[in-house]
Amino acid sequence: MINFVGRSETLSSLHQKLQATERVAICALSGMGGVGKTELALQYALHHEQQGTYPGGLCWLQAAEAEIGTQIVSFAKVQLDVQIPEGLKLPEQVAYCWRHWEEGGVLVVLDDVRDYQEVKSYLPPAESRFKVLITTRRKWLGESFEQLNLEVLSEDASLELLVSFVGQERIERELNEAKQLCEELGYLPLGLELVGRYLKRKEDWSVAQMRQKLGLEHRSLQQRSGDMTASRGVAAAFELSWLELDEQAQQLGCLLSILALAPIHWELVEKCLPEQDQEDLEDLRDEALLSLSLLERRGQGSYQLHQLIREFFSSKLEKLVESDELKGRFCQVMVTEAQQIPHTPTQRDIAKATPIIPHLTEAATAQKKWLKDEDLIWSFLGLGRFYGGQGAYIQAVKWYEDCCLETKNRLGNEHPDVASSISNLAGLYESQGRYEEAEPLYLEALELSKKFLDNEHPDVAIIINNLAKLYSSQGRYEEAEPLYLEALELSKKILGNEQPYMAANFSNLAYLYDLQGRYEEAEPLYLEALELMKKLLGNEHPDVATIINNLARLYSSQGRYDEMEILCLQALEMRKKLLGNEHPHVAISINELALLYYSQGKYEEAEPLYLEALELRKKLFGNEHPDVASSINNLALLYYSQGRYDEAEVLYLEALELRKKLLGNEHPDTKIVRKNLESLRDTEAG
């Protein structure tokens, strides 16, 4: 190598271990070929040859090429002029050589040992002057000596290695591209050296061009130079380990390549291979893939493939007869996992789903061809719920939009799952305040659902309810009410009274009545919804918190502040516990609590809460969202009540402009801000 980088600490650690023990094995952390085991051993030997650390000499043996005993005898005869008596068997000849070795410290390097038992009997005697350095792809070579696991390079060391081939100026000119290149090579020294040498020869190539061409089979990772320590390209180095795997272990490696380039919970693998005995599967993992360092353990029950090994296994997968079956199994497992993500996920749900998300993404993208028609929407829906449930609407929109596109492409424009996909996207647009985009989607989904599912189907009732909710958000109360009533009646008929969806319907209708000032009609509906939701989902659930918060809002409208405060604090505590501190529903509860204190004239307590809600909403939704406009209006109203007219006017103008843009001039919320601004100006004029 032109420049040996990123290994100074490892070299120091190696020397300490050699001086403290009789022998040490070097093994890559991932155990993969190309991590630089031989290069490290060579650099160590050259350095200490110059330092005179081992006056008894250096003996380098190639364990994979010929019998170690024969090599030792040949070395002793040629290099040390040892005269071996006739008639001795090979082990006796080796023992004689060690006894007659030159005086002083001796370094013996055994490169690429695959089976410790094959070399064990030929090792030098346990004398302190002999130091044995073994390089191996095996994770566990033996228990009688130290092991030093060699990791891939850091990003800085990887860049330094590239610079040593192509020069500082060329790398600095495309630093971000170079960093991406290092990452795509998994910081593997052999890959970096091969690509660096290739770029050195291709002076007109940019790093970006190299990235576009890069792949395990590209000539840059195949062609080695004669002055390199490594004797093979990357794929050829991996092939040596592949050939040591039996058929079942090879199939397991191929299955792992279907999953994403991310930590893999072993339970997922077991679910993909349910017919396999779990202990047998673990043995394949531990004694084959991990042992040969083709797989890396990341933590309790968590494993991951290196980028290039994953690509290598993936190329082998395409040659397997079972390839399609394995991909189908993986997709089916991902569908089942996606179905476990609830519509309103709690923190616990998010934590449970988080390790699955990269693999769910893989199913919805690279492996989507292997999703069954009836399961197609689930990977997208699971991802949408995961991100949307956290208020990460930008990511959620992508998956819902992709879901619409994929279902239409595969199933045609007229299919029940297409209707569901359109309705889900409309719901997310509504959450973002994109009401004008949401309405035509709801109407399209409703028409499709009625056409293919019959008018009396749960999905039809859901879409009608969602459309009513949209109209309510737009201030179109007269259009919303009959739809809510229709959805409620339909749900009762189809599902019966005791369903969470029925409780949600009661709550939605109550919220509409609250907005219309029909408080006496709203309260019994809220109480019925709350009782039913607690009965069905338990006392602590996001949907229970929503009803409690809405009931508190009703009490505020009625001036029942003591009851409101109890409910506000209860909803806020529950939401923080279940959803985390940064969630849209938490912002709603903070805003409601601020509204309570404002209504009671506790302005100093209200202001920091209004500011907190505003900051959180901007963080979650961006600057242009109906909830952001509401927070700005509320803060302006507070400042007006405190006589801080200049500050209030600026905020009223901002809220008015935002609501006009998002909701239109005739929306009730827009009219409220306009009226508030007029009141402020009248006060200033008077």
Solvent accessible surface area in square Angstrom, and as a share of the most:
residue,aa,sasa,rsa
1,M,48,0.22
2,I,88,0.45
3,N,53,0.27
4,F,53,0.22
5,V,8,0.05
6,G,49,0.47
7,R,17,0.06
8,S,86,0.56
9,E,146,0.66
10,T,26,0.15
11,L,39,0.19
12,S,58,0.37
13,S,36,0.24
14,L,0,0.00
15,H,47,0.21
16,Q,119,0.53
17,K,50,0.21
18,L,0,0.00
19,Q,82,0.36
20,A,81,0.63
21,T,41,0.24
22,E,55,0.25
23,R,40,0.14
24,V,0,0.00
25,A,0,0.00
26,I,0,0.00
27,C,0,0.00
28,A,0,0.00
29,L,55,0.27
30,S,11,0.07
31,G,0,0.00
32,M,0,0.00
33,G,6,0.06
34,G,15,0.15
35,V,0,0.00
36,G,19,0.19
37,K,20,0.08
38,T,41,0.24
39,E,9,0.04
40,L,0,0.00
41,A,0,0.00
42,L,53,0.26
43,Q,45,0.20
44,Y,2,0.01
45,A,2,0.02
46,L,73,0.36
47,H,88,0.40
48,H,17,0.08
49,E,113,0.51
50,Q,148,0.66
51,Q,116,0.52
52,G,50,0.48
53,T,47,0.27
54,Y,23,0.09
55,P,93,0.59
56,G,0,0.00
57,G,30,0.29
58,L,56,0.28
59,C,0,0.00
60,W,64,0.23
61,L,3,0.02
62,Q,62,0.28
63,A,22,0.17
64,A,49,0.38
65,E,135,0.61
66,A,53,0.41
67,E,95,0.42
68,I,7,0.03
69,G,0,0.00
70,T,71,0.42
71,Q,36,0.16
72,I,1,0.01
73,V,11,0.06
74,S,56,0.36
75,F,47,0.20
76,A,0,0.00
77,K,101,0.43
78,V,111,0.64
79,Q,114,0.51
80,L,37,0.18
81,D,100,0.52
82,V,14,0.08
83,Q,132,0.59
84,I,27,0.14
85,P,66,0.41
86,E,169,0.76
87,G,81,0.78
88,L,57,0.29
89,K,152,0.64
90,L,44,0.22
91,P,74,0.46
92,E,86,0.39
93,Q,41,0.18
94,V,3,0.02
95,A,41,0.32
96,Y,40,0.15
97,C,0,0.00
98,W,8,0.03
99,R,159,0.58
100,H,94,0.42
101,W,8,0.03
102,E,89,0.40
103,E,144,0.65
104,G,26,0.25
105,G,19,0.18
106,V,0,0.00
107,L,2,0.01
108,V,0,0.00
109,V,0,0.00
110,L,1,0.01
111,D,9,0.04
112,D,27,0.14
113,V,1,0.00
114,R,86,0.32
115,D,61,0.32
116,Y,15,0.06
117,Q,125,0.56
118,E,122,0.55
119,V,6,0.03
120,K,108,0.46
121,S,87,0.56
122,Y,21,0.08
123,L,21,0.10
124,P,6,0.04
125,P,50,0.32
126,A,84,0.65
127,E,81,0.36
128,S,88,0.57
129,R,51,0.19
130,F,2,0.01
131,K,20,0.08
132,V,2,0.01
133,L,0,0.00
134,I,0,0.00
135,T,1,0.01
136,T,0,0.00
137,R,13,0.05
138,R,55,0.20
139,K,31,0.13
140,W,146,0.51
141,L,19,0.09
142,G,24,0.23
143,E,179,0.80
144,S,79,0.51
145,F,22,0.09
146,E,66,0.30
147,Q,48,0.21
148,L,24,0.12
149,N,66,0.34
150,L,2,0.01
151,E,94,0.42
152,V,48,0.28
153,L,9,0.05
154,S,69,0.44
155,E,65,0.29
156,D,107,0.55
157,A,8,0.06
158,S,0,0.00
159,L,19,0.09
160,E,86,0.39
161,L,0,0.00
162,L,0,0.00
163,V,32,0.18
164,S,28,0.18
165,F,9,0.04
166,V,19,0.11
167,G,30,0.29
168,Q,100,0.44
169,E,129,0.58
170,R,29,0.11
171,I,2,0.01
172,E,103,0.46
173,R,157,0.57
174,E,35,0.15
175,L,72,0.36
176,N,116,0.60
177,E,53,0.24
178,A,0,0.00
179,K,68,0.29
180,Q,78,0.35
181,L,0,0.00
182,C,0,0.00
183,E,83,0.37
184,E,61,0.27
185,L,0,0.00
186,G,3,0.03
187,Y,48,0.18
188,L,0,0.00
189,P,8,0.05
190,L,11,0.06
191,G,0,0.00
192,L,0,0.00
193,E,6,0.03
194,L,2,0.01
195,V,0,0.00
196,G,0,0.00
197,R,24,0.09
198,Y,8,0.03
199,L,1,0.00
200,K,105,0.44
201,R,126,0.46
202,K,75,0.32
203,E,138,0.62
204,D,140,0.73
205,W,50,0.18
206,S,36,0.23
207,V,1,0.00
208,A,29,0.23
209,Q,79,0.35
210,M,0,0.00
211,R,68,0.25
212,Q,152,0.68
213,K,114,0.48
214,L,35,0.17
215,G,19,0.19
216,L,3,0.02
217,E,123,0.55
218,H,35,0.15
219,R,141,0.51
220,S,1,0.01
221,L,0,0.00
222,Q,63,0.28
223,Q,93,0.42
224,R,89,0.32
225,S,28,0.18
226,G,76,0.73
227,D,104,0.54
228,M,11,0.05
229,T,43,0.25
230,A,31,0.24
231,S,74,0.48
232,R,91,0.33
233,G,5,0.05
234,V,0,0.00
235,A,13,0.10
236,A,41,0.32
237,A,11,0.09
238,F,1,0.01
239,E,50,0.23
240,L,36,0.18
241,S,1,0.01
242,W,22,0.08
243,L,120,0.60
244,E,60,0.27
245,L,12,0.06
246,D,85,0.44
247,E,133,0.60
248,Q,102,0.45
249,A,0,0.00
250,Q,35,0.16
251,Q,45,0.20
252,L,3,0.02
253,G,0,0.00
254,C,0,0.00
255,L,1,0.00
256,L,0,0.00
257,S,6,0.04
258,I,1,0.00
259,L,0,0.00
260,A,10,0.08
261,L,71,0.36
262,A,11,0.08
263,P,58,0.36
264,I,3,0.01
265,H,74,0.33
266,W,12,0.04
267,E,113,0.51
268,L,3,0.01
269,V,0,0.00
270,E,32,0.14
271,K,99,0.42
272,C,1,0.01
273,L,7,0.04
274,P,99,0.62
275,E,113,0.51
276,Q,40,0.18
277,D,81,0.42
278,Q,110,0.49
279,E,119,0.53
280,D,78,0.40
281,L,1,0.01
282,E,61,0.27
283,D,61,0.32
284,L,22,0.11
285,R,23,0.09
286,D,42,0.22
287,E,120,0.54
288,A,15,0.12
289,L,0,0.00
290,L,10,0.05
291,S,9,0.06
292,L,3,0.02
293,S,0,0.00
294,L,3,0.01
295,L,2,0.01
296,E,38,0.17
297,R,129,0.47
298,R,126,0.46
299,G,25,0.24
300,Q,166,0.74
301,G,28,0.27
302,S,13,0.09
303,Y,9,0.03
304,Q,23,0.10
305,L,7,0.03
306,H,23,0.10
307,Q,46,0.21
308,L,5,0.03
309,I,1,0.00
310,R,50,0.18
311,E,66,0.30
312,F,8,0.03
313,F,1,0.00
314,S,41,0.27
315,S,42,0.27
316,K,30,0.13
317,L,4,0.02
318,E,109,0.49
319,K,155,0.66
320,L,43,0.21
321,V,147,0.85
322,E,54,0.24
323,S,8,0.05
324,D,82,0.43
325,E,88,0.39
326,L,3,0.02
327,K,18,0.08
328,G,27,0.26
329,R,67,0.25
330,F,0,0.00
331,C,1,0.01
332,Q,74,0.33
333,V,15,0.08
334,M,1,0.00
335,V,2,0.01
336,T,63,0.37
337,E,25,0.11
338,A,0,0.00
339,Q,76,0.34
340,Q,111,0.50
341,I,7,0.04
342,P,48,0.30
343,H,137,0.61
344,T,25,0.15
345,P,2,0.01
346,T,20,0.12
347,Q,88,0.39
348,R,202,0.74
349,D,40,0.21
350,I,27,0.14
351,A,69,0.53
352,K,150,0.63
353,A,9,0.07
354,T,68,0.39
355,P,43,0.27
356,I,18,0.09
357,I,12,0.06
358,P,48,0.30
359,H,0,0.00
360,L,0,0.00
361,T,40,0.24
362,E,28,0.13
363,A,0,0.00
364,A,3,0.02
365,T,57,0.33
366,A,69,0.54
367,Q,21,0.09
368,K,73,0.31
369,K,147,0.62
370,W,63,0.22
371,L,4,0.02
372,K,116,0.49
373,D,71,0.37
374,E,117,0.52
375,D,17,0.09
376,L,1,0.01
377,I,17,0.09
378,W,62,0.22
379,S,0,0.00
380,F,2,0.01
381,L,13,0.07
382,G,0,0.00
383,L,0,0.00
384,G,0,0.00
385,R,49,0.18
386,F,14,0.06
387,Y,45,0.17
388,G,15,0.14
389,G,10,0.09
390,Q,59,0.26
391,G,2,0.01
392,A,27,0.21
393,Y,26,0.10
394,I,145,0.74
395,Q,86,0.38
396,A,0,0.00
397,V,14,0.08
398,K,99,0.42
399,W,16,0.06
400,Y,16,0.06
401,E,67,0.30
402,D,40,0.21
403,C,2,0.01
404,C,12,0.07
405,L,104,0.52
406,E,32,0.15
407,T,0,0.00
408,K,70,0.30
409,N,107,0.55
410,R,84,0.31
411,L,32,0.16
412,G,31,0.30
413,N,102,0.52
414,E,94,0.42
415,H,56,0.25
416,P,37,0.23
417,D,27,0.14
418,V,0,0.00
419,A,0,0.00
420,S,28,0.18
421,S,1,0.00
422,I,3,0.01
423,S,9,0.06
424,N,47,0.24
425,L,13,0.07
426,A,0,0.00
427,G,23,0.22
428,L,11,0.05
429,Y,17,0.06
430,E,16,0.07
431,S,48,0.31
432,Q,30,0.13
433,G,2,0.02
434,R,76,0.28
435,Y,22,0.08
436,E,145,0.65
437,E,79,0.35
438,A,0,0.00
439,E,35,0.16
440,P,72,0.45
441,L,34,0.17
442,Y,2,0.01
443,L,81,0.40
444,E,68,0.31
445,A,0,0.00
446,L,21,0.10
447,E,127,0.57
448,L,17,0.09
449,S,1,0.01
450,K,80,0.34
451,K,125,0.53
452,F,80,0.33
453,L,35,0.18
454,D,92,0.48
455,N,89,0.45
456,E,83,0.37
457,H,54,0.24
458,P,41,0.26
459,D,46,0.24
460,V,1,0.00
461,A,1,0.00
462,I,66,0.34
463,I,6,0.03
464,I,2,0.01
465,N,7,0.03
466,N,34,0.18
467,L,5,0.03
468,A,0,0.00
469,K,90,0.38
470,L,0,0.00
471,Y,15,0.06
472,S,7,0.05
473,S,39,0.25
474,Q,27,0.12
475,G,16,0.15
476,R,72,0.26
477,Y,46,0.18
478,E,153,0.69
479,E,77,0.35
480,A,0,0.00
481,E,34,0.15
482,P,75,0.47
483,L,32,0.16
484,Y,8,0.03
485,L,80,0.40
486,E,79,0.36
487,A,0,0.00
488,L,17,0.09
489,E,115,0.52
490,L,22,0.11
491,S,0,0.00
492,K,81,0.34
493,K,139,0.59
494,I,54,0.28
495,L,60,0.30
496,G,30,0.29
497,N,92,0.47
498,E,92,0.41
499,Q,69,0.31
500,P,48,0.30
501,Y,46,0.17
502,M,0,0.00
503,A,0,0.00
504,A,34,0.26
505,N,4,0.02
506,F,10,0.04
507,S,6,0.04
508,N,28,0.14
509,L,6,0.03
510,A,0,0.00
511,Y,69,0.26
512,L,0,0.00
513,Y,15,0.06
514,D,8,0.04
515,L,61,0.30
516,Q,59,0.26
517,G,38,0.37
518,R,72,0.26
519,Y,69,0.26
520,E,153,0.69
521,E,77,0.35
522,A,0,0.00
523,E,34,0.15
524,P,75,0.47
525,L,29,0.15
526,Y,0,0.00
527,L,82,0.41
528,E,83,0.37
529,A,0,0.00
530,L,21,0.10
531,E,128,0.57
532,L,20,0.10
533,M,4,0.02
534,K,67,0.28
535,K,134,0.57
536,L,59,0.29
537,L,58,0.29
538,G,32,0.31
539,N,102,0.52
540,E,91,0.41
541,H,46,0.20
542,P,1,0.00
543,D,45,0.23
544,V,0,0.00
545,A,0,0.00
546,T,41,0.24
547,I,3,0.02
548,I,1,0.01
549,N,3,0.02
550,N,23,0.12
551,L,5,0.03
552,A,0,0.00
553,R,75,0.27
554,L,0,0.00
555,Y,15,0.06
556,S,17,0.11
557,S,53,0.34
558,Q,60,0.27
559,G,38,0.36
560,R,70,0.26
561,Y,66,0.25
562,D,109,0.57
563,E,74,0.33
564,M,0,0.00
565,E,43,0.19
566,I,118,0.60
567,L,23,0.11
568,C,0,0.00
569,L,80,0.40
570,Q,68,0.30
571,A,0,0.00
572,L,21,0.10
573,E,125,0.56
574,M,14,0.06
575,R,4,0.01
576,K,73,0.31
577,K,126,0.53
578,L,25,0.12
579,L,15,0.07
580,G,6,0.06
581,N,101,0.52
582,E,96,0.43
583,H,9,0.04
584,P,9,0.05
585,H,48,0.21
586,V,0,0.00
587,A,0,0.00
588,I,50,0.26
589,S,0,0.00
590,I,3,0.02
591,N,12,0.06
592,E,4,0.02
593,L,9,0.04
594,A,0,0.00
595,L,44,0.22
596,L,0,0.00
597,Y,24,0.09
598,Y,40,0.15
599,S,41,0.26
600,Q,59,0.26
601,G,41,0.39
602,K,78,0.33
603,Y,66,0.25
604,E,152,0.68
605,E,85,0.38
606,A,0,0.00
607,E,34,0.15
608,P,76,0.48
609,L,32,0.16
610,Y,3,0.01
611,L,76,0.38
612,E,77,0.34
613,A,0,0.00
614,L,19,0.09
615,E,126,0.56
616,L,16,0.08
617,R,10,0.04
618,K,73,0.31
619,K,133,0.56
620,L,32,0.16
621,F,34,0.14
622,G,32,0.31
623,N,100,0.51
624,E,90,0.40
625,H,10,0.04
626,P,12,0.08
627,D,39,0.20
628,V,0,0.00
629,A,0,0.00
630,S,30,0.19
631,S,0,0.00
632,I,1,0.01
633,N,9,0.05
634,N,26,0.13
635,L,6,0.03
636,A,0,0.00
637,L,51,0.25
638,L,0,0.00
639,Y,16,0.06
640,Y,58,0.22
641,S,42,0.27
642,Q,61,0.27
643,G,39,0.38
644,R,74,0.27
645,Y,72,0.27
646,D,112,0.58
647,E,78,0.35
648,A,0,0.00
649,E,42,0.19
650,V,99,0.57
651,L,27,0.14
652,Y,1,0.00
653,L,80,0.40
654,E,76,0.34
655,A,0,0.00
656,L,22,0.11
657,E,112,0.50
658,L,18,0.09
659,R,13,0.05
660,K,78,0.33
661,K,136,0.57
662,L,35,0.18
663,L,26,0.13
664,G,26,0.25
665,N,80,0.41
666,E,130,0.58
667,H,11,0.05
668,P,39,0.25
669,D,44,0.23
670,T,0,0.00
671,K,99,0.42
672,I,86,0.43
673,V,0,0.00
674,R,75,0.27
675,K,139,0.59
676,N,27,0.14
677,L,8,0.04
678,E,95,0.42
679,S,47,0.30
680,L,0,0.00
681,R,110,0.40
682,D,99,0.51
683,T,56,0.32
684,E,77,0.34
685,A,92,0.71
686,G,103,0.99
